[in-house]
Amino acid sequence: MKTKLLTLALGTAALAFSATANAATLDDVKAKDFLQCGVSTGFPGFAFTDDNGDWQGFDPAFCRAVAAAVLGDASKVKFTPTTGKTRFTALASGEIDMLARNTTETFSRDVDLKFTFAPVNYYDGQGFMVRKDLGVDSALGLSSATICIQTGTTTELNLADYFRANNMSYEPVPVETNAEAQEKYLANACDAYTTDASGLSATRSAFENPDDHIVLPEIISKEPLGPLVRQGDDQWADIVKWTILALITAEEVGVTAGNADQMKADSTDPNIQRLLGATEDNYGAMFGLDNDWALRAIKAGGNYGEIFARYLGTETPLGIERGVNALWTDGGLMYAAPIR
């Protein structure tokens, strides 16, 4: 029943907003002179506030790249923290211009809830974390366990499917946010915590004694994560999409935040020239921006690899290897369509 009510509420919000969808989100963002971006309520590495109260992390970095592309200033972003339950209503109602929160692309979210997903910027999968003293080394040893799980997420269905397929039972301990999950897990209110493997790494890294906890080896789902916008505004969807692809392309061709201006001035590579607006093709004008849109996006926080390394990589507390999120030329899945 909760699912039906959520769907009806989102459908109503989407219908109410559809009348203004053709007014162009780009025009709205330019008129107010800032981008309203939805993020999570807090996840180490992915979205968090620093000592000054400013939002940092993998997800906010993509918000700032879009703001730089559109408004010429990466600082022109206002962030709205959202939970698994509130994120879709915030987007459908127009409260936010884009959602850059760890959100899995699924059929129903795309088709039924009327959202358009940008390219995947993090390939993930659901896993389990347990305390070492539980004595479990496989998810198959969790039968009859209590499991903390965030409501309003794909992890609920994945968890039910996995346990049903393996003829196991479990007792769900529902939570609203990662912070609540962490609190209950550390208080022994649940035997295990399940979410995306990246989230488990982020949560574990914040523990006082992270070595007392292990992430089990099983990955039980595919979780392609990426920003999303409302359906009905193709221009805005294209801007968000191609900003992400520009950051991936920049890593492919060696353009960084530090060398972007020099590369624009000196490079004779046509792919780099088109990316950085050094040609007369006017690609930016095709969706309402100038030719330096991608240059600004890259300078805002670096290319895809720079953003990954800064917030998630092996030199951070999370220590996440690139793995499937490496470029396609390095055996990963990151592959950008050409700007041409």
N, C-alpha and C positions, 0 to 999 in steps of 0.2 A: 504493500500500500504506500509506503514511504517513497518508493521508486516512482509509482504512478503520480503521486502528488508533486514530486520534484519535476517530473517531466511536464505535467500540466502547467506548473508555475513557470518553468522555463519557456514553454511554448507560448504562454500568454505574454511573457516579457519580450520574446522574440517578435511576436506579432505586433505588439505595441511599438517596438522600435523600428519595425520594417518600413514604416512610413517615412522615417528620416534616413534610412540607410543610403538612399540614393543622393542624399545631400552631401555625401562624401566626408568620410572621417578625416581625410587630409585637410579639407577646408576647416573643419572644426578644430583640429589640432593647431593649425596655423593661426586661427582666430584667437584662441585662448593663450597661445604661445607657450604651451607645454604639453608633454605627453603624459597621460595618466596610465600607469602600467601596473597590472596586478602581479603580485609575487606571493610566495608562501609567507606564513607567519614567522618563519625562521628555521633555517636548515644550514648547518655548517658547510661552508664551501659554496653552496648554491644560492642562498639568500640570507643575509644577516646584517645587523647594524654594527658599525664600528664604534669606537669610543666617543665619537662626535655625534652619534645618532644617525649617521648617513648610511644608506643601504649600499651594501657591497655584495659581490658574489657573481657566480656564473650567470644566473638569470638576470639580475640587474644590468650586467654588462651588455646584454643584447638589447635591453630597453634603451640604454644610453647610446648604443650604436644607431638605433632607429631615430632617436631624437637628434643625433648629430646629422644624420642623413637628411632629415626633414626640416629641422629648425636651425641647423648650423651650430648647435651648441649642445654638447652631451649632458650638460648639467640641467637642461630644461626638461626634467622628468619628475613627476610626483608619483610616489609609490603607494599602492593600496595593498596591505596584507590580506590574504584570503585563505580560507580553509578549504578542505575537500568539499564541504557543503556549500560554501558561499561563492566560490570562484566562478561558477558558470552563470549564476544569477547576476553577478557583478558585470560580467561581459555582455550577457544578453540584454541587460537593461540599459547599457550605455554608460554605466558608472565608470568603466575603464575602457581605454581605447584598444588595448591588447592585453592578453594574459601570457606572462612569461614565467609561469610557475611549473614545477615538475609535473606535467600533465601528459598522460598517455593518449595518443591518437587511437581512437576506436571507431568502428562503423557507426554506432548509435550517436556518438558525440558529433561526428561529422554530419551524418544524414538527418537524424531525428532532432537533435538539439540545434541544428542549423549553425554550426561553426565551420570555419575554414582553417585548417592547420597549415602552418608554415613548414618548410622542410625540417626534418628531424635534426635536432642539434645535440642529442645525447641518446644513444642506444643503450637500453637498460633491461633488467629482468628482475623479477621478484625473488627474494631470498628470505632467509631466517637467521636471526641472531639469538644465541643462548649464552647463559653463563657456563663457563668451563666446568664448574662443579656440578652441573646438571648431569654430566656424564653421557651426553648425547653427541654423536659425531655425524649424524645424518638426519635429514628431515623425516625420514621414514621411522625414526625413533621417537617422534613427537605425538604418537597416538595417545589420546586422552589428556593432552597438555592444554593449559590455558595460554591463549595467544593474544597479545595486544595488536590491534589492527585499527587503522584510521577509517572512519566511516566516510561514505561518499566517494570512495575510490575504487579503481579496478581491482585492488588487492583483495577486497571482500569476496568477489566472485571467484577469482583465481584460487584463493585459499579453500573455498568450498569445493571447487572442482578437483583440486589436488587431493584433498582428504577423501572425497567420495571415490575417486578413481583408485585410491590405494586402500579402500575399505578401513579407513581410520576415522576416529571421532576426535573432536576438539571442543573447547569452550572458548568462544570469542570474548575478548575484553575490549569493548569499543572505546576509542579515544577520538578526540576532535583534531588534535594537533600533534606534531612531532614532540614538542616539549612535554605534553601530557603523556605521550607514549613512553618517553624517556623516564619521566618521574615514576610512572607505575611499574615499568620494567625494573628499575633500580630498587623499588620498594618491594619487589617480589610479588607484585599483584598479578603477574603473568610469568609463565615459564619461558616464553619466547616472544620476540617482536618480529613481525613480518612487514616488509615494505620493499621498495626497489633496492637492489643491492647497493646502489650509490648512496641512498639514504641511510642504509645500515652502516656503511663506512663513515658517513658524516656523523651519525649519532655516536658510534663507537669512539670516534676520534675525540669527542668532547668529554668522555668519561674520565674520572680521576685515575682509574686503573684499567685502561683499555685492554691490557693483556689478559684480564680476567674473563674476557668475553670473546666468543668466536662467531664468525659468520659461517654457517653450514655450507657445504659445497653445492647443494642443489639450487638451480635456477629454474623456477617453475612456470615462467611466462615470458612473453616478449613485451617489452615496454618501450616503444619508440616515443621519446619525449620531445616536445618542441612547443614554441609559442603558437597561439591561435588568436583569430579575430572572428568577428561576426560574418556570416554569409550576407551577400547582397551588396557588397562594396568591393568589387574586383580591384579597383585601383589601390585601395589601402592594403588589401591582401597581397598584391604584387609588391608593394613597397616593403612590407615586412619580410616576404619571401626572398626577394632579391638582395635585401640587406644581409640576411644570413648567408645566402649563397656567395655574396661578395666577400664575406669574411673567410669562408672556406676557400674560395678561389685565391684570395690573398696568400693564404698559407701555401697553397699549391705552387704559386709562382714566386714565393719568397719576398712578398711585400709585407713589411711590418709597420707598427706605429712609428718607429724611429726613422725608417728609410723611405716612407711613402712619398714625401715631397720630392726627394732626390730621384726616386724611381720614375716619378711622373716626368721630371725634367729630362732625364737621361736615357731611359730605357727605349730600345728600338723593338722590343717584343710586342707584337700587335695585341696579344692577350692582356698584357700589362697596360698598354696604352688605352685600350677600351675600358678596362677596369677603373683606371684612375682619371678618366675623362680627358685624355690627351689627344683625342681625335675630334673630328668634326661631325661625328655620327649623331650627337645629341640624344644619347640613350636616356639621359635623365628626363628630358622633355616628354618622353613617351609615357611617363606616369606622373608628370607634374612637378618634377624636381629639376635642378640644374645638373651640369655634368660632373660636378665635384661631390655628388651625394655619397658615392662609395669611398672616395678618398677620405671624407670626413668620418664616415663610419669606422674605417680602419684606424684612423688616428685617435679615435675616441678611447679605444682600449686594446687595440692590437688585432691581429688576425685570429682566426679560430684557435689555432695552436697556442698562441700567447694567452688567450683568455683561459683555455683549459689548464695550461701549466700554472697560471697565477693562482687559480682558485681550487683546482681539483688534483693536480698532478703529483708526481712522485716526490717533489720537494716540498709539498704541503703536508699538514697533519693528516689529511685524508689518504694521501699516498696512492692515488688511483692511477694505474697504468692506462695508456691510451687504448689498448686492446682493439675492440671493434670500432671504437671512435677515432682510430687513426685514419689518415688519408688512405684512399683506395690504392695509391701507389706504395703504401707501406703495409698492405694487407688488411686494412680496415674498410669500413663502409662509408666513410665521408667522401662524397663525390659531388662536385658542383656542376650544374648545367652551365654551358658557356654563355658569357655576355658577348653577343655578336648579332 
